[in-house]
Amino acid sequence: MEQHENNSEKQQLVTGQTREISTLNQEVNELRKEVKQLREDIELIDIFQKKPIVSSAVIGQIGGIIIAILVIVGIFF
C-alpha cells in the first residue's frame, strides 16, 4: 500500500514537473520571438540613424556657394 502511495506521489510530481517544463518551453519560445523582433527593430533604428545630418555649417557653406554663383551670374549678365 505504501508503495502504491509512493508511486502515486511520484507520478503527481512527474506530472507537475512535466507541466512546468512545458510552460517554460513555451515561454522560452515566446522570448526567442521577442528577441528576434527586437534585433530587427535595432537594425532598422541603426539604418535610420545613419542618415546624413545637415548641420548649420553645411547650410552655411551651401548658402555661400549659392551667393557666389549669383554674384558670378550677375557680373556676366
FENHUWO-V73765 format. One record per backbone hydrogen bond with DSSP energy under -0.5 kcal/mol. CO is the residue of the C=O (numbers start at 1). NH is the residue of the N-H. If there is no record, write none. Layout:
<<CO:NH> <CO:NH>>
This chain:
<<1:5> <2:6> <3:7> <4:8> <5:9> <6:10> <7:11> <8:12> <9:13> <10:14> <11:15> <12:16> <13:17> <14:18> <15:19> <16:20> <17:21> <18:22> <19:23> <20:24> <21:25> <22:26> <23:27> <24:28> <25:29> <26:30> <27:31> <28:32> <29:33> <30:34> <31:35> <32:36> <33:37> <34:38> <35:39> <36:40> <37:41> <38:42> <39:43> <40:44> <41:45> <42:46> <43:47> <44:48> <45:49> <46:50> <48:51> <52:54> <53:55> <55:59> <56:60> <57:61> <58:62> <59:63> <60:64> <61:65> <62:66> <63:67> <64:68> <65:69> <66:70> <67:71> <68:72> <69:73> <70:74> <71:75> <72:76> <73:77>>
